[in-house]
């Protein structure tokens, strides 16, 4: 019953996280687009009112006229819409999922003894420190003189992000390392909204309500953090889907793959942000494409069986029974899995034979299974499965 309840909590939290994430990213992307498409106001009266830019658009059968003030209007409207709960709810549901899946289930999804033999409390403590430390270091960096130099800031941030990916991959399972990399970036994004963007906007609103001129520095800082958030978005979205692709997180150089794909995502976003402003050089997106092609070429799986001669199904059946059917069975015995993951069951010879390709890919090529190497499969056993699969292919 416990595993059943956890599954339902996982499903509902993941659904809400997905919905609110769409809302946050959608509004964030829209306002970046809007800001970059503003034109000088056509009416002299608008300029006198302090309007700095405007944009006309059509959507859903209606015409819209958006205006942005240099600082603030002389008189605030009665209704002022804020965009914050999308960010907060996305982070809250994301943290709930992180705690439920990777901290509560640390022994399955976070800890890999072949990477670092950590206890559950130690692993969870280290993970929490990464989340807090990531925000503190980033925030201090933004407030330092380096924060005023975009190129230097980007270079230093890239180095720190690389160290983050490397450090996580030396401590946790590939799957756990990737999701915590995304959680650090996501925490920075939400903290930017909570600690910088919204407080700055509140001060501007309060000043305008008192008939005072708001401090433009609040707007400048909020804009900087919003731009940073938009560049973090695509790397975070990749991480959210990466647990489906063991060819990345289970690779020997998973940290480098994570950095490369994150860089490609950021470059793609750089191109689109520049494109919003008019003509943009295609160089960032070309470089991103080349990075992805290079990653794809480097991680092409290679199967090399160390065992010669024909290996039959009866020879690998004991390995499957001791290393795989704990989870992949009609009646799993592992507490974390009330039902066979992905519906893969390996109880009979027919089951094993029908799943031969998947068994080979997951245990030999990608080394993604057993998850977190819970059942401690050895390299010799993986080689035996490899030889069995190659023998099977040769016989077909």
C-alpha positions in Angstrom: 0.0 0.0 0.0 2.9 2.4 0.8 4.3 2.0 -2.7 0.9 2.5 -4.2 0.4 5.8 -2.3 3.8 7.0 -3.3 3.0 6.2 -6.9 -0.1 8.3 -6.8 1.7 11.2 -5.1 4.3 11.0 -7.8 1.7 11.0 -10.5 -0.3 14.0 -9.2 2.8 16.1 -8.2 4.4 15.4 -11.6 1.2 16.5 -13.4 0.9 19.7 -11.4 4.6 20.4 -11.9 4.3 20.0 -15.6 1.2 22.3 -15.8 2.7 25.1 -13.7 6.0 24.7 -15.5 4.3 25.4 -18.8 2.6 28.4 -17.3 5.9 29.8 -15.9 8.0 29.2 -18.9 5.3 30.4 -21.2 4.8 33.7 -19.5 8.6 34.1 -19.1 9.2 33.5 -22.8 6.4 35.8 -23.7 7.7 38.8 -21.7 11.2 38.3 -23.1 9.7 38.3 -26.6 7.5 41.3 -25.7 10.4 43.3 -24.3 12.5 42.7 -27.4 9.8 43.7 -29.8 8.8 47.0 -28.3 8.8 50.0 -30.6 9.0 53.7 -29.8 5.5 55.0 -29.0 3.8 56.7 -32.0 1.7 59.2 -30.0 3.5 62.2 -28.4 1.0 62.0 -25.5 2.3 58.5 -24.7 5.8 59.7 -24.4 4.7 62.5 -22.2 3.0 59.9 -19.9 6.4 58.1 -19.6 5.7 55.3 -22.1 9.0 53.9 -23.3 7.8 51.3 -25.8 4.7 49.8 -27.3 3.6 46.8 -29.3 0.5 45.9 -31.3 -0.5 42.3 -31.7 -3.4 40.1 -32.8 -4.4 36.8 -31.2 -7.5 34.7 -30.8 -9.6 37.1 -33.0 -8.7 40.2 -31.0 -6.2 43.1 -31.2 -3.9 43.9 -28.2 -1.9 47.1 -27.5 0.9 46.6 -24.9 2.8 49.5 -23.5 5.9 49.6 -21.3 6.8 52.6 -19.1 10.3 53.9 -18.7 9.9 53.5 -15.0 6.2 53.7 -13.8 3.0 55.4 -14.7 2.1 58.6 -12.8 -1.1 57.0 -11.5 -1.2 53.2 -10.8 -4.2 51.3 -12.1 -6.7 49.7 -9.7 -5.8 46.2 -10.9 -2.2 45.2 -11.4 -1.4 41.7 -12.5 1.6 39.9 -11.0 3.4 36.9 -12.4 4.9 35.0 -9.5 2.8 32.0 -8.5 3.7 30.1 -11.6 7.3 30.2 -10.6 6.6 29.4 -6.9 4.3 26.5 -7.7 6.6 25.0 -10.2 9.5 25.1 -7.7 7.3 23.7 -4.8 6.0 20.8 -6.8 9.5 20.2 -8.2 10.9 20.0 -4.7 8.1 17.7 -3.6 9.0 15.4 -6.5 12.7 15.6 -5.7 12.1 14.7 -2.0 9.6 12.0 -2.8 11.5 10.2 -5.6 15.2 11.0 -5.0 15.4 11.7 -1.3 12.8 9.3 0.1 13.9 6.8 -2.5 17.6 7.7 -2.3 18.6 4.0 -2.0 17.1 3.4 -5.4 17.4 6.6 -7.4 20.1 8.7 -5.8 22.8 6.5 -4.5 24.9 4.3 -6.7 27.5 2.4 -4.6 29.7 2.0 -7.7 30.0 5.8 -7.8 30.1 6.6 -4.1 29.0 4.4 -1.3 27.0 7.0 0.7 24.5 6.5 3.4 21.0 7.9 2.8 21.2 10.7 5.3 24.7 11.8 4.0 23.5 11.7 0.3 20.4 13.7 1.1 22.4 16.2 3.2 24.9 16.7 0.4 22.1 17.1 -2.2 20.4 19.8 0.0 23.7 21.7 0.4 24.1 21.8 -3.4 20.7 23.4 -3.8 21.4 26.1 -1.1 25.0 26.6 -2.1 24.2 26.9 -5.7 21.9 29.9 -5.1 24.2 31.6 -2.6 27.2 31.4 -4.9 25.2 32.6 -7.9 23.6 35.5 -6.0 26.9 36.7 -4.6 28.3 36.5 -8.1 25.5 38.7 -9.5 26.1 41.2 -6.7 29.8 41.4 -7.2 31.5 43.7 -9.8 31.6 40.7 -12.1 27.8 40.9 -12.4 28.2 44.1 -14.3 30.2 42.5 -17.1 28.0 40.1 -19.0 30.9 38.3 -20.9 33.0 37.8 -17.8 30.0 36.7 -15.7 29.0 34.2 -18.4 32.5 32.7 -18.5 32.8 32.3 -14.8 29.2 30.9 -14.6 30.1 28.3 -17.2 33.1 27.2 -15.2 31.0 26.9 -12.1 28.2 25.0 -13.9 30.8 22.6 -15.2 32.2 22.0 -11.7 28.6 21.5 -10.5 27.9 18.8 -13.1 31.2 17.1 -12.5 30.8 17.1 -8.7 27.3 15.7 -8.8 28.3 12.9 -11.2 31.1 11.9 -8.8 28.7 11.6 -5.9 25.4 10.3 -7.1 23.9 7.9 -9.7 23.8 9.4 -13.2 20.1 9.8 -13.0 20.3 11.5 -9.5 23.1 13.7 -10.6 21.3 15.0 -13.6 18.0 15.8 -11.8 19.9 17.6 -9.0 21.8 19.6 -11.6 18.4 20.7 -12.9 17.1 21.3 -9.4 20.0 23.7 -8.6 19.3 25.7 -11.8 15.6 25.6 -11.1 16.1 26.8 -7.5 18.2 29.7 -8.8 15.4 30.6 -11.2 12.7 30.5 -8.5 14.9 32.3 -6.0 15.6 35.1 -8.6 11.8 35.6 -8.7 11.3 35.4 -4.9 14.3 37.3 -3.6 15.1 39.8 -6.4 12.4 40.3 -9.1 9.2 40.4 -7.0 10.7 42.5 -4.1 12.1 45.0 -6.6 8.7 45.2 -8.3 7.0 45.8 -4.9 9.3 48.6 -4.1 8.6 50.2 -7.5 4.9 49.8 -6.9 5.1 51.3 -3.4 7.1 54.2 -4.6 4.7 54.9 -7.5 1.7 54.7 -5.1 3.2 57.4 -3.0 3.8 59.6 -6.0 7.6 59.1 -5.8 9.9 58.1 -8.7 10.8 54.4 -8.3 14.4 53.5 -8.2 15.3 52.3 -11.8 18.0 50.1 -10.3 15.3 47.6 -9.2 14.1 47.3 -12.8 17.7 46.8 -14.0 18.3 44.0 -11.5 15.0 42.3 -12.3 15.7 42.4 -16.0 19.2 40.9 -15.5 17.8 38.0 -13.4 14.9 37.4 -15.9 17.5 37.2 -18.7 19.5 34.7 -16.7 16.4 32.6 -16.1 15.5 32.4 -19.8 19.0 31.0 -20.6 18.6 28.4 -17.8 15.3 27.2 -19.1 16.3 24.8 -21.9 19.0 23.1 -19.8 16.4 22.5 -17.1 13.9 21.2 -19.6 16.5 18.7 -20.9 17.2 17.5 -17.4 13.5 17.0 -16.7 13.3 14.5 -19.6 16.8 13.0 -19.3 15.8 10.2 -17.0 14.3 8.6 -20.1 17.7 8.5 -21.9 20.2 6.4 -20.2 22.6 6.9 -23.1 23.4 10.3 -21.5 23.2 9.9 -17.7 24.7 6.3 -17.6 27.7 7.2 -19.8 31.2 7.2 -18.4 31.5 10.9 -19.1 28.0 11.8 -18.1 29.1 15.1 -16.6 30.6 16.3 -19.9 27.5 15.2 -21.8 25.4 17.2 -19.4 27.5 20.3 -19.7 27.6 20.0 -23.5 23.8 19.6 -23.9 23.2 22.4 -21.4 25.5 24.7 -23.3 23.7 23.8 -26.6 20.4 24.6 -25.0 21.6 28.0 -23.7 23.0 28.8 -27.2 19.7 28.0 -28.8 18.0 30.4 -26.4 20.7 33.0 -27.1 19.8 32.8 -30.8 16.0 33.2 -30.2 16.4 36.1 -27.8 18.6 37.9 -30.4 16.1 36.9 -33.2 13.3 38.7 -31.2 15.2 41.9 -31.8 15.4 41.5 -35.5 18.1 39.9 -37.7 20.3 37.6 -35.7 23.5 35.7 -36.5 22.8 32.0 -36.9 26.2 31.2 -35.3 24.9 30.3 -31.8 22.4 27.8 -33.1 24.9 26.4 -35.6 27.4 25.9 -32.7 24.6 24.3 -30.7 23.8 21.9 -33.5 27.5 20.9 -33.9 27.8 20.3 -30.1 24.8 18.0 -30.2 26.2 16.1 -33.3 29.6 15.8 -31.5 27.9 14.4 -28.4 25.9 11.9 -30.5 29.0 10.8 -32.3 31.1 10.4 -29.1 28.5 8.3 -27.2 27.6 5.8 -29.9 27.4 2.6 -27.9 29.8 -0.2 -28.7 29.2 -3.8 -27.8 32.3 -5.9 -27.1 31.7 -9.3 -25.6 34.6 -10.6 -23.6 33.3 -14.1 -23.7 33.8 -16.3 -26.7 31.6 -19.2 -27.8 27.9 -19.7 -27.8 26.0 -18.6 -24.7 22.5 -19.9 -24.3 19.5 -18.6 -22.5 19.8 -21.2 -19.8 23.3 -19.8 -19.0 22.1 -16.3 -18.4 18.8 -17.2 -16.7 20.4 -17.3 -13.2 21.7 -13.7 -13.8 18.3 -12.5 -14.9 16.7 -14.1 -11.9 19.1 -12.8 -9.3 19.7 -9.3 -10.8 16.5 -8.3 -12.7 13.4 -10.1 -11.5 13.5 -8.3 -8.1 11.7 -5.5 -10.0 10.9 -6.9 -13.4 8.4 -9.6 -12.4 4.7 -10.2 -12.3 5.1 -10.0 -8.6 8.1 -7.7 -7.8 9.7 -8.2 -4.4 11.3 -4.8 -4.2 9.3 -2.4 -2.0 9.8 0.5 -4.3 8.1 -1.2 -7.3 4.5 -2.4 -6.8 4.4 -3.3 -10.5 7.1 -4.1 -13.0 8.7 -0.9 -14.3 7.6 -0.1 -17.9 5.6 -3.3 -17.8 8.8 -5.4 -18.5 8.5 -8.8 -16.8 11.2 -11.5 -17.1 9.7 -14.5 -15.2 9.8 -17.0 -18.1 12.1 -17.9 -20.9 9.6 -16.5 -23.3 9.6 -13.2 -21.4 13.4 -13.0 -21.5 13.6 -13.9 -25.2 10.9 -11.3 -26.2 12.8 -8.6 -24.2 16.3 -9.6 -25.5 17.0 -6.3 -27.2 15.9 -4.2 -24.3 17.8 -6.4 -21.8 21.0 -6.0 -23.9 20.6 -2.2 -24.3 19.8 -1.5 -20.7 22.3 -3.8 -19.0 25.2 -3.9 -21.4 25.1 -1.0 -23.8 23.8 1.7 -21.5 24.4 0.1 -18.2 21.3 1.8 -16.9 19.9 -1.4 -15.3 19.7 -2.5 -12.6 18.7 1.0 -11.5 21.4 2.3 -9.2 22.9 -1.2 -9.5 20.6 -2.2 -6.6 21.3 -5.9 -7.2 25.0 -5.4 -7.7 25.4 -6.9 -11.1 29.0 -7.5 -12.0 30.9 -6.7 -15.2 31.3 -10.4 -15.8 27.6 -10.9 -15.7 27.0 -8.0 -18.1 29.6 -9.6 -20.4 27.7 -12.9 -20.2 24.5 -11.2 -21.2 26.4 -9.5 -24.1 27.7 -12.7 -25.4 24.2 -14.3 -25.1 22.7 -11.5 -27.1 25.4 -11.6 -29.8 25.0 -15.4 -30.1 21.3 -15.0 -30.4 21.7 -12.4 -33.2 24.2 -14.6 -35.1 21.7 -17.5 -35.0 18.8 -15.5 -36.5 
